[in-house]
Amino acid sequence: MRFLLLLTGLFLATVASAQELPLKLAACEGKAQGTYYIVKYLTADTTSLQKRIDSVFAVIDQSLSLYKPGSLINQFNATGQVTMDEHMQAVVDKALFASKATHGVFDITVKPLVYLWGFGVTKPGFKGVPPADSIKNALSYVGYRYLRVKGEHLSTTKKGVQIDCNGIAQGYTVDVLGKFLEQQGIHNYLVDVGGELCAKGVNQQGKTWRVGIERPAPGDTTYEPIQGMVQLENKGIATSGNYRRFFDQGRTRFAHTIDPATGIALHNNIISVTVIAKDCFTADAFDNPLILMGVERGLRFIAEHPGLGLEALYIYKAADGSIKESYSKGFADYFI
């Protein structure tokens, strides 16, 4: 009985704390990594964290930004080797893990293909679908097995192999910001960097954080989405789609996600895939390979790898032109 009373007391204390926290909601927002960010958190401190949050982005960019001259990733791409900092090492290790888990469907060595298709920092000398011989040549430098990690040292076994971590670094940044908030004693927060998010604790109403996602209206043939909602409790969420960076050629839309096996940009019937995982880093590592796999293969992959803790929602165009959705068994638990 004494044990039950102690548990009851702890529960009531937690509820009381949650009721007090909504009195103070703080927010920081800005632009970073080529997109927006919004950080919301509950705190009793009126001191703004804006500058310190911006400094977190600056440190990560110095490691992983292809747009920043002298960054560690640019050093590697120029020389084929580099001594990594903690950020680059975490992202490279996770990328290699995702590559092995998906048998190469995810691969950060796709940089030559990303640039060839016009989605990189510099643009090719043509527009549209690249020539077949150019794709074949770029593919010869693609393969995560060319990368070697020994302690903090990253090198390649083939000259000319380069990496692009944009498909995973944003999710990593989200989680780093979450950990930064926790180091400040903040345990109720929502971090959003370009639509990749993580959430912990409760919002200002003392409820689990709610996040909007685009879902198709039943029978929709034009894809005019309605707003759906999911609840996130100590989870991360990431979305990959064909509506962010793309170009149209004829009746085909080519998106920025490149298949490392064929060298071809995404152009299947998938509009988007939204992935929920234990953290945003994991969700972001698997949203790109899941969209390349397609609905049936992707959902089967999730079912066959329960240890990854992935749940996914696919929005796609059916053969009759209507917009439909399919999701893994556990994803339904997050709908509101």
C-alpha positions in Angstrom: 0.0 0.0 0.0 2.8 2.4 0.9 4.3 1.7 -2.6 1.0 2.5 -4.3 0.7 5.7 -2.3 4.2 6.8 -3.4 3.3 6.1 -7.0 0.1 8.0 -6.7 2.0 10.9 -5.2 4.5 10.9 -8.0 1.7 10.8 -10.6 -0.1 13.8 -9.0 3.2 15.7 -8.8 3.8 15.1 -12.5 0.2 16.3 -13.4 0.7 19.4 -11.3 4.0 20.1 -13.0 2.4 19.7 -16.4 -0.4 22.1 -15.4 2.1 24.8 -14.3 4.4 24.5 -17.3 2.0 25.9 -20.0 2.2 29.3 -18.3 5.5 29.9 -20.0 5.9 29.1 -23.7 9.1 30.3 -25.4 9.9 30.1 -29.1 13.0 30.8 -31.3 12.9 30.8 -35.1 15.0 31.6 -38.0 16.7 30.3 -41.1 19.4 27.7 -41.3 20.6 24.8 -43.5 18.7 26.2 -46.4 15.3 26.1 -44.7 13.4 27.4 -41.6 13.6 26.3 -38.0 11.2 26.8 -35.1 12.0 25.7 -31.6 9.2 25.8 -29.0 9.7 25.0 -25.3 8.3 25.5 -21.8 10.5 27.3 -19.4 10.5 29.5 -16.3 13.5 31.5 -17.6 12.9 34.6 -19.7 16.4 34.5 -21.2 16.3 33.9 -25.0 18.2 30.9 -26.4 18.2 32.3 -29.9 21.9 33.1 -30.2 22.9 29.8 -28.6 20.6 27.9 -31.0 22.1 29.7 -34.0 25.5 28.7 -32.7 24.5 25.0 -32.7 23.6 25.3 -36.4 26.9 27.1 -37.1 29.0 24.3 -35.5 27.1 21.6 -37.4 27.5 23.5 -40.7 31.2 23.7 -40.2 31.2 19.9 -40.2 28.5 18.9 -42.7 27.5 21.8 -44.9 28.4 21.5 -48.6 27.7 25.2 -49.0 30.4 26.2 -46.4 33.9 26.4 -47.8 36.4 24.6 -45.6 33.8 22.4 -43.9 34.9 18.9 -43.0 32.7 17.3 -45.6 34.1 19.6 -48.3 37.6 18.7 -47.1 36.8 15.0 -47.5 35.3 15.5 -50.9 38.4 17.4 -52.0 41.0 15.0 -50.6 39.4 11.6 -50.0 40.2 11.7 -46.3 39.4 13.8 -43.2 39.6 13.7 -39.4 36.0 13.9 -38.3 34.5 15.8 -35.4 31.7 14.3 -33.3 29.0 15.6 -35.6 30.4 14.2 -38.8 31.3 10.9 -37.2 27.8 10.5 -35.8 26.2 11.2 -39.2 28.6 9.0 -41.2 28.2 6.1 -38.7 24.4 6.4 -38.9 24.5 6.6 -42.7 26.6 3.5 -43.0 24.2 1.7 -40.6 21.2 2.7 -42.8 23.1 1.6 -45.9 23.7 -1.8 -44.6 20.2 -2.2 -43.2 18.7 -1.2 -46.6 21.3 -3.1 -48.7 22.5 0.2 -50.3 19.1 1.8 -51.0 20.5 4.6 -48.8 23.9 5.8 -49.7 25.7 9.1 -49.0 28.1 8.6 -51.8 25.4 9.7 -54.3 26.9 13.2 -54.4 28.1 12.9 -58.1 24.5 11.9 -59.1 22.9 14.6 -57.0 25.0 17.2 -58.8 24.5 15.6 -62.2 20.7 15.8 -61.8 21.0 19.5 -60.9 20.2 19.2 -57.1 23.6 20.1 -55.8 25.4 23.3 -54.9 26.6 23.8 -58.5 24.5 23.1 -61.6 25.4 21.0 -64.6 25.8 22.5 -68.0 22.4 21.2 -69.1 18.8 21.0 -67.9 16.6 18.0 -67.5 17.4 14.3 -67.5 21.2 13.7 -67.8 22.7 11.7 -70.7 22.9 8.0 -70.0 26.7 7.9 -70.4 27.0 10.6 -67.7 24.8 8.7 -65.3 26.9 5.6 -65.9 30.1 7.4 -65.2 28.7 9.0 -62.0 27.5 5.6 -60.8 31.1 4.3 -61.0 31.9 6.5 -58.0 28.8 5.5 -56.0 29.0 2.9 -53.3 29.1 3.1 -49.5 31.5 0.2 -49.4 34.2 2.6 -50.8 34.2 4.4 -47.4 36.4 3.4 -44.5 36.1 4.6 -40.9 38.9 4.0 -38.5 38.3 5.9 -35.3 37.9 9.5 -36.2 39.4 9.1 -39.6 37.2 8.8 -42.7 38.8 7.8 -46.0 37.8 6.3 -49.4 39.3 3.3 -51.2 38.5 4.9 -54.6 39.7 8.2 -55.8 36.8 10.5 -56.7 34.2 9.2 -54.3 32.4 12.0 -52.6 29.6 12.2 -50.0 26.4 14.3 -49.5 24.8 14.0 -46.1 21.9 16.3 -46.7 19.5 13.3 -46.6 20.3 12.7 -43.0 22.0 15.7 -41.4 18.8 17.7 -40.9 17.3 15.0 -38.7 20.6 14.8 -36.8 20.5 18.6 -36.2 16.9 18.3 -34.8 18.0 15.8 -32.2 21.2 17.8 -31.3 19.0 20.8 -30.6 16.7 18.7 -28.5 19.7 17.5 -26.4 20.9 21.1 -26.1 17.5 22.1 -24.6 17.7 19.2 -22.1 21.1 20.4 -21.1 19.4 23.7 -20.2 17.0 21.9 -17.9 14.2 22.0 -20.6 12.2 18.8 -20.9 9.1 19.9 -22.8 9.9 21.0 -26.3 9.2 20.7 -30.0 12.0 21.2 -32.5 11.2 21.7 -36.2 13.9 22.1 -38.9 12.4 22.3 -42.3 9.6 19.9 -41.5 11.8 17.3 -39.6 10.8 17.3 -36.0 11.3 15.8 -32.6 9.1 16.3 -29.5 9.4 15.6 -25.8 7.1 16.1 -22.9 4.0 18.3 -23.2 2.9 21.6 -24.8 1.5 24.7 -23.1 -1.9 23.0 -22.5 -0.2 20.1 -20.8 -0.9 17.8 -23.7 1.2 15.7 -26.0 2.7 17.8 -28.8 0.6 17.7 -32.0 2.1 18.0 -35.5 0.2 18.6 -38.7 0.8 16.4 -41.8 -0.7 16.6 -45.2 -3.2 13.8 -46.0 -5.3 13.4 -49.1 -9.0 13.9 -49.1 -10.8 10.6 -49.8 -11.0 10.0 -53.6 -9.0 13.1 -54.4 -7.6 13.2 -57.9 -5.9 16.6 -57.8 -4.0 16.2 -54.5 -5.5 19.1 -52.6 -4.5 17.8 -49.2 -6.4 18.2 -45.9 -4.6 18.7 -42.7 -4.1 15.6 -40.6 -2.7 15.5 -37.1 -0.4 13.2 -35.3 0.7 13.2 -31.7 4.4 13.0 -30.9 5.6 11.9 -27.5 9.4 11.5 -27.2 9.5 10.7 -30.9 10.9 12.1 -34.1 9.2 12.5 -37.5 10.6 13.1 -41.0 9.1 13.4 -44.4 10.5 12.7 -47.9 8.5 13.7 -50.9 8.5 14.7 -54.6 7.1 18.2 -53.9 10.1 20.0 -52.3 12.9 19.9 -54.9 12.0 18.6 -58.4 11.8 19.4 -62.0 9.2 18.2 -64.6 10.1 16.8 -68.0 7.2 16.0 -70.2 4.7 14.3 -67.9 7.2 13.0 -65.5 8.3 14.6 -62.3 11.9 13.9 -61.2 12.5 14.6 -57.5 15.8 15.2 -55.7 16.0 11.7 -54.1 18.4 9.6 -56.3 18.4 5.8 -56.5 22.0 4.8 -55.9 21.5 1.5 -57.7 20.3 3.0 -61.0 21.4 6.6 -60.8 17.9 7.8 -61.7 16.1 10.5 -59.8 12.9 9.5 -58.0 9.9 9.4 -60.4 7.6 6.8 -59.1 4.0 7.2 -58.0 4.9 8.1 -54.4 4.0 11.7 -53.4 5.5 11.4 -49.9 6.4 9.1 -47.1 6.3 10.3 -43.4 8.3 8.3 -41.0 8.0 8.2 -37.2 10.9 6.7 -35.1 12.5 6.9 -31.7 14.3 10.0 -32.8 14.4 12.3 -35.8 17.9 11.1 -36.7 16.5 7.6 -37.3 13.4 8.8 -39.1 15.4 11.0 -41.4 17.9 8.2 -42.2 15.1 5.9 -43.5 12.6 8.3 -45.2 14.6 8.5 -48.4 15.2 4.7 -48.8 11.5 4.0 -47.9 10.3 6.4 -50.7 12.6 4.7 -53.1 11.4 1.2 -52.1 7.8 2.1 -52.8 4.7 1.3 -50.8 4.6 -2.5 -50.8 8.3 -3.1 -50.4 8.7 -0.3 -47.9 5.9 -1.5 -45.6 7.3 -5.0 -45.8 10.7 -3.7 -44.9 9.3 -2.0 -41.8 7.4 -5.2 -40.8 10.5 -7.3 -41.3 12.7 -4.9 -39.2 10.8 -4.3 -36.0 14.0 -3.5 -34.2 14.4 -0.3 -36.1 11.2 1.0 -34.5 9.9 2.6 -37.7 6.3 3.5 -38.6 5.4 5.1 -42.0 2.6 6.8 -43.9 2.7 6.7 -47.7 0.7 9.1 -49.9 0.7 8.0 -53.5 -1.1 8.2 -56.8 -3.1 5.0 -57.7 -3.5 3.7 -61.2 -6.8 5.4 -61.6 -5.3 8.8 -60.8 -6.8 9.0 -57.3 -4.7 9.9 -54.3 -4.5 7.2 -51.7 -2.6 6.5 -48.5 -1.2 3.3 -46.9 0.5 3.1 -43.6 2.3 0.6 -41.3 0.2 -1.0 -38.5 1.7 1.1 -35.7 1.3 4.4 -37.5 -2.4 4.5 -36.9 -1.7 4.9 -33.1 -0.3 8.4 -33.8 -3.4 9.8 -35.6 -5.6 12.2 -33.7 
